[in-house]
Amino acid sequence: MRAWLVALIGVLFVAFVLLLGTCNPTSQVVDTYPATTAVVATTTQPAATTAPATTTAAPTAPTTFDPASVGTLAPIGDLGSPTLDYQSTVSTIGLDTVIFGMTANAAQRAAGTRFTPITPVGECYLATPDDAPAGITFWVVAGTVERVDIDTNEITTRSGAGIGNTEGRIIDMFGERIQTSPLPDGSGNLLAYVPRDQSDKIFRVMFQSDGERIVRFWSGRLPWAEELGGCSAQ
């Protein structure tokens, strides 16, 4: 009996120990989640780009004339369309529809553009057409157009004579109608085209050379066509 009791107590003791182990387990919790790695975003500022410096050339100031010393021509309306261009040609009597002897107003209407004086307005002055090729200068004497000077090789006579031609070429084109004389300063020659027709005897086309080639030419009425010193009012 005593042995059975001892055995029972032993069983109960073992059961009690097992019960305590179940209620207070010793366990290790394993964190299966990976450690969170803080990602530091590094923002790299792009290198500042220096825009290339743009150098803008200052516009060239236009040539201006003092109205007090040069003057202007009276306003004129109904000019129509410009008529002077690089197809224009010089003759003994004028440049296209601008004929020697026209008043300044009539010449502006014929050219379809205003004229701007480039020397003081007076008894004799020079003027250039506003809407026309560069290199055209009209002489206005006592209120009428008496001469036109050409300083561009784009405009020639009706026969095609102009700047850049040789003296020989001009003589070949016009033969005995050309009268050649040396320039007073010895820089070249003056080749004068003298018309055959009696009705044109007061007109001339003059070619100025450097001794070999034509460097400028003009057409006009005498005595202005033979004037080398410019307008008397200059």
Secondary structure by P-SEA (a helix, b strand, c coil): caaaaaaaaaaaaaaaaaaaaaaccbbbbbcccccbbbbbbbbbccccccccbbbbcccccccccccccccccccccccccccccccccccccccccccccccaaaaaaaacbbbbbcccccccbbbbbccccccbbbbbccccccccccccccccccccccccccaaaaaaaccccbbbbbcccccbbbbbbbbccccccccbbbbbbccccccccccccccccccccccccc
